[in-house]
Amino acid sequence: MKTTIFLFALGFIALALPVVAPAQTASGYAGEETREVKSLSAQDIDDLRNGRGWGLAKSAELNGYPGPRHVLNMKKEIGLTREQEAQIEGIFASMKAEAIPLGVRLIALEKQLDELYTERTVDDENLRVKLGEIGEALSRLRFVHLSAHLKMPKILTVQQVKKYNELRGYGKGDPCKNVPAGHDPEMWKQHNGCN
């Protein structure tokens, strides 16, 4: 009888104890250690090398300052005039011409940062210098993209900006769940920071 009570009590205690899962040790970064540039994905590098926005102008985009590339892609739906189209093409070409070398520079600087760690030559001083260079390149690149957006409301009518925002899916709830027609779902989700 005592043995039965003891086993019953032991079983009860075992049921009452929380189940502890083994600690997860794998990092969310696993696999990224083989990247060409550790802090940049292949898509990031492609975007930077080709002058794409890389999400740097999201502040403008989500506050009613359309992006020139997207406006040109929607020129029929928005109803651009030939004059507007020519102006925006000029802005886009200028933006891309400035963005590409800055993007290439940013990639090179990030690679140099990796090398400081790979070669075990990093210290507070050279880290601070490298981060300053990266910050400057990123700031200049972001300015190029944001300033291009800044020019759009001066060219577009209020109705065109409103149509642009509708076509881009803004104001329709969660952009991760509401991909506008005509957009590549993966690119849309990446642009909008969806997981």
C-alpha positions, 0 to 999 in steps of 0.5 A, a space after each residue: 500500500 505504501 509503495 502504491 501511494 508513493 508511486 501515485 505521489 511520484 506520478 502526480 509530482 511528475 505531472 505537475 512539473 513543467 516540461 522544459 524544452 531544450 534550449 534552442 542554440 541555433 541562431 536566426 543568422 545560421 547560414 548567413 556566415 557564407 554570404 559574400 558580405 555578411 550583413 547584406 543578402 544577395 537581394 540587398 547587394 543586387 538592389 544596391 548595385 542597381 540603384 533600387 530603393 532598398 526601402 530607404 525612402 519608406 518615410 516618403 513613400 508612406 507619407 504621400 510622396 510617390 517614388 519615381 520608378 513606381 509612378 512610371 510603372 503606373 503611368 497609364 493608371 495614374 494618367 501621366 501627361 507626356 510632360 510629367 512622364 519626361 520630368 519623372 524619367 529625368 528624376 529617375 535617371 538622375 537618382 539611379 545615376 547617383 544611387 548606383 555608385 553610392 550603393 557600390 560604395 556601401 557594399 565595399 565598405 560593408 565588406 571591409 567591415 567584414 574583413 576587419 573581423 575576419 582578419 581579427 584586426 578590428 579595434 575600437 578606433 578602426 571600427 569607429 572609422 569604418 562605421 563613420 564611412 558606412 554611415 556617411 555612404 548610407 546617409 548620402 544614398 538615403 538622401 538620393 532616394 528620399 529627395 527623388 520622392 520629394 520632387 514628385 508632388 511638385 509634378 503630380 496632381 493631388 488626384 494622381 498622388 491619391 490614385 498612386 496611393 490607392 494602386 500601391 494599396 495604402 490605406 487598405 489595412 495590412 500591406 502584408 496581407 493586401 498585395 495590390 494587383 499587378 505587383 510581384 507579391 514577394 517584392 511587395 512583401 520585401 518592400 513593406 518589411 513583411 515576414 
